[in-house]
Every structure is written in C-alpha cells, then in structure tokens.
Amino acid sequence: MQGIDECLLEAMRLPGARGAALVDWTSGLALGAVGESPGGDQEAAAAEAAELARLAAEQRAFAAGSGAAGPSGGPDDSEAGAAGAGTDPPVEDLILSNRDSYHVLRFVPTSFDSSVFLHLWLARAEGNLALARIRLGEMAGRLELG
C-alpha cells in the first residue's frame, strides 16, 4: 500500500508525465497534486477534470454491465454501482487527447464511495498511453486512502 504523495510521485516517473493529481470527483477538490497543471491552475484543473469524471460515472451507458444483463447475468444493476453501493467505481478510466497531450483519469476503488480518481497529464510526444494506463491501474490498486 502507498499513500497519496508516493503514488503521485510514481506517476510523475512515467515517460512524458507533466502533472498528476488525485481528485475527488464529487467535490472537485484535489487531494494532492504534483508537477504542472493544465492551464496553470491546479484547483481549476481538478474541478474541470472532476466534471468530466462525474459526467462519465453517472451515465448508465458507460457503467460496467450496461448491456441487457448485469455482471451477475441478471437484470442490469449498474444503477446500484453508480449510487456507490459497491467498492468499485462505475468506470475504469477516461482518456482525453488533444494535439499535444493526453489526460488519463483513472478511477480508484475505495472502501467508501469510490469517488476518487487519478488524473495524469502526459505530453503526447514523449508519453506512452498504454504504459500509463497499465501503471495507473497498478497505482490505483495500491493506493491507501485513510
């Protein structure tokens, strides 16, 4: 298990990493941040990333098991997951790309309401999107939130 600071510093060691933050998507607040922030304002970047995360997490079409049957094979139970009943977030990750960078938002499973995600900002020329997704998934699994 690792804490927030260790997790963010590990994220910054990824090729092309420009900045990283742990954000609560319900409040839009950064619980920790390192490196640069998109637009130069960490609070604004966290709030804007949280808005994207919230939009994706609250939409049934993007939740796990959003087909005709849920994971158990029964009726679709994605509404229960979106309400925070389980420990797994409703979405695994989001990727936003633009001309010069990638933004990867990786939802973190928690023992409470799973409303936390890692936001990694990568320079497109130096970054490796596949590696970033794999490593963020590993980091999210080891992250200890107290």
Secondary structure in CASP SS format (residue, H / E / C, confidence):
PFRMAT SS
TARGET T0000
AUTHOR 0000-0000-0000
METHOD secondary structure of the structure
MODEL  1
M C 1.00
Q E 1.00
G C 1.00
I H 1.00
D H 1.00
E H 1.00
C H 1.00
L H 1.00
L H 1.00
E H 1.00
A H 1.00
M H 1.00
R C 1.00
L C 1.00
P C 1.00
G C 1.00
A E 1.00
R E 1.00
G E 1.00
A E 1.00
A E 1.00
L E 1.00
V E 1.00
D E 1.00
W C 1.00
T C 1.00
S C 1.00
G C 1.00
L E 1.00
A E 1.00
L E 1.00
G E 1.00
A E 1.00
V E 1.00
G E 1.00
E C 1.00
S C 1.00
P H 1.00
G H 1.00
G H 1.00
D C 1.00
Q H 1.00
E H 1.00
A H 1.00
A H 1.00
A H 1.00
A H 1.00
E H 1.00
A H 1.00
A H 1.00
E H 1.00
L H 1.00
A H 1.00
R H 1.00
L H 1.00
A H 1.00
A H 1.00
E C 1.00
Q C 1.00
R H 1.00
A H 1.00
F H 1.00
A C 1.00
A C 1.00
G C 1.00
S C 1.00
G C 1.00
A C 1.00
A E 1.00
G C 1.00
P C 1.00
S C 1.00
G C 1.00
G C 1.00
P E 1.00
D C 1.00
D C 1.00
S H 1.00
E H 1.00
A H 1.00
G H 1.00
A H 1.00
A C 1.00
G C 1.00
A C 1.00
G C 1.00
T C 1.00
D C 1.00
P C 1.00
P C 1.00
V C 1.00
E C 1.00
D E 1.00
L E 1.00
I E 1.00
L E 1.00
S E 1.00
N C 1.00
R C 1.00
D C 1.00
S E 1.00
Y E 1.00
H E 1.00
V E 1.00
L E 1.00
R E 1.00
F E 1.00
V E 1.00
P C 1.00
T C 1.00
S C 1.00
F C 1.00
D C 1.00
S C 1.00
S C 1.00
V E 1.00
F E 1.00
L E 1.00
H E 1.00
L E 1.00
W E 1.00
L E 1.00
A E 1.00
R C 1.00
A C 1.00
E C 1.00
G C 1.00
N C 1.00
L H 1.00
A H 1.00
L H 1.00
A H 1.00
R H 1.00
I H 1.00
R H 1.00
L H 1.00
G H 1.00
E H 1.00
M H 1.00
A H 1.00
G H 1.00
R H 1.00
L E 1.00
E C 1.00
L C 1.00
G C 1.00
END
